Amino acid sequence: MTPAPHETIDHTPGQIDSVIVTMVWFSFLAYSLISAPIPAVNEPHYLCKAKHYWQPEWCAGDFFLESTNAHTVFYATVGVLTQWCSLEQTALIGRIVALLILSLGWCNLLLTLHSERWFPLKVCVLFLFFQACGSFSGEWLVGGVEGKVFGYGFLFAALGEVNRGRVISAGAFTGLAISFHPVIGIWGLLAFSGTLFLEIAPALIRVISRKSALEAAEQPVAVGLAGQIPAAHWVYSSLLLMACALPGLIPVYRLLSEAVPEQTKAAANFIQVHYRLAHHLDPRTFLLRAYLCYLGLLVLWIALARRGPSHLAARDKRGQTLSGQAISDSNRLPSKGSDPFCHGLLAERRFNRLVGFSILFAVSGVLIGWSSLPQRSLLLKFYPFRVADLLVPLAVAMGLARIWPSSGGTMLSRAGYASLFVIALVRVHFVSESNRYSAEQTADWISACHWIDEHLAKDVLVFAPHDGRAFKWYAQRAEYVSYKDCPQDASGIVEWNRRLQFLQKWFNAHFDDGKYTAEELRDFRKQTGITHILTDRIGPVELDPVFGNDTYDVYDLTTLD
């Protein structure tokens, strides 16, 4: 179906429509608030760390908060809000800003792939529907605020800038993506570098073989889909990329170069990959349903990709056959009066190559995961599935949006997209993290945490149950160890595991007589430094609780000193 004239951008691809950006942003925000009510599953992890970054005295003594900071840029930027706002307010403001950046980057990219005005919104709805249905390795894009939301937003913006031939600004955006989330930024950079290499290698070989280095720098390099870009621009882009990426790379380098024995590093890798983050990193633990679902998405993507550029290459948006000159013209930089269809067509081919590289990384990760390589844990810790987990459903959404009638074309098409969006919202509402707990349990948990916040000294050290959600968020007190809050440095991961094992062994060993005695609790405090226990299952205890409700009790171990 041909879009109506008012629905097509009849100018150089890439102009951002503020109305469409706002609608995409609103869709992302609505999905975020419904699927992940504040605090989302990861927001206490990152935002408490961010608050501690700016206020080291807050929850002083907390094992996780005082561990190495891997996402320093996120903590330094978003965390500054905690100086004036509550954690809840910080989360809301952070989501608004992060999803706005994501929406701008989203439209920035998609409007270089297809000139239809409503295309970014159509893809947004389809993508959110796929996200609501599940993922391969647990990756998601729209939920709570954390560094990766900013990272993907800047990465999408960078891809759009390259499609327009603006590689210098693309370098800056890529560097920002790496700074906010090094794993996502670097995998995205590797995938796109592979794509660009396939495009520019022949031209670079020709230029360098015939010219001096100085002359070569002034020569335009044919970059297939983006047009002709001077080699010097790529140099400037690379320098700007490194400058913007360094704030995020330096903390990662310090973390990876930690001076600890190799045995400690190996143990940390194993714990991280096969225990704490197995649902993200170990393909042997991924559900069969996830494999089958993504195999189906891959088949669908291949079918849509073959039907898309290869089918449409012969005809323009008016159904007329493209001339050889038109196709040749589309290889140059977009210019005033040029056909946006040609540029979108060829830019989509580049995007499909990008998806292909991300799939290559993911397949390599699967093969490594199912192998017996000694370095298996070391290789898998870098999330090789992450980018493909997101780009594959995005690519399928783009392919479907191309063949689905325009959302502005008929009432039927508008109703179809609206229905998908509602289905996505309803599904994520019923499977959201908050639904794991009953209303009564949640109320009792928050009540107990607030009592701790209001009645206990700031320097206490608390043991809280592993299934207790967002203890530091609500109680604002240091925690001895939390299963959710695992450090990222090798020594921290090993110590985290030791603390968890100690607690499990201690509670199991001292329950044999049916009671935790005062003497046993005194010894427990001496070994851990814990001052208070918040629990829903430990007991009977030879000590009266200082607080209790229908679900939780709080015990003060300092009374045993």
Secondary structure, 3 states (H helix, E strand, C coil): CCCCHHHECCCCCCCCCHHHHHHHHHHHHHHHHHHCCCCCCCHHHHHHHHHHHHCCCCCCCCCCCCCCCCCHHHHHHHHHHHHCCCHHHHHHHHHHHHHHHHHHHHHHHHCCCCCECCHHHHHHHHHHHHHHHCCCCCCCCCCCCCHHHHHHHHHHHHHHHHHCCCHHHHHHHHHHHHHHCHHHHHHHHHHHHHHHHHHHHHHHHHHHHHCCHHHHHHCEEEECCCEEEEHHHHHHHHHHHHHHHHHHHHHHHHHHCCCCCHHHHHHHHHHHHHHHCHHHHCHHHCCHHHHHHHHHHHHHHHHHHHHHHHHHCCECCCCCECCHHHHHHCCCCCCCCCCHHHHHHHHHHHHHHHHHHHHHHHHHHHHHHCCCCCCHHHHHCCCCCHHHHHHHHHHHHHHHHHHCCCCCCCHHHHHHHHHHHHHHHHHHHHCCHHHHCCHHHHHHHHHHHHHHHHHCCCCCEEECCCCCCCHHHHHCCEECCCCCCCCCCHHHHHHHHHHHHHHHHHHHHCCCCCCECHHHHHHHHHHHCCCEEEECCCCCECCCCCEECCCCEEEEHHHHC
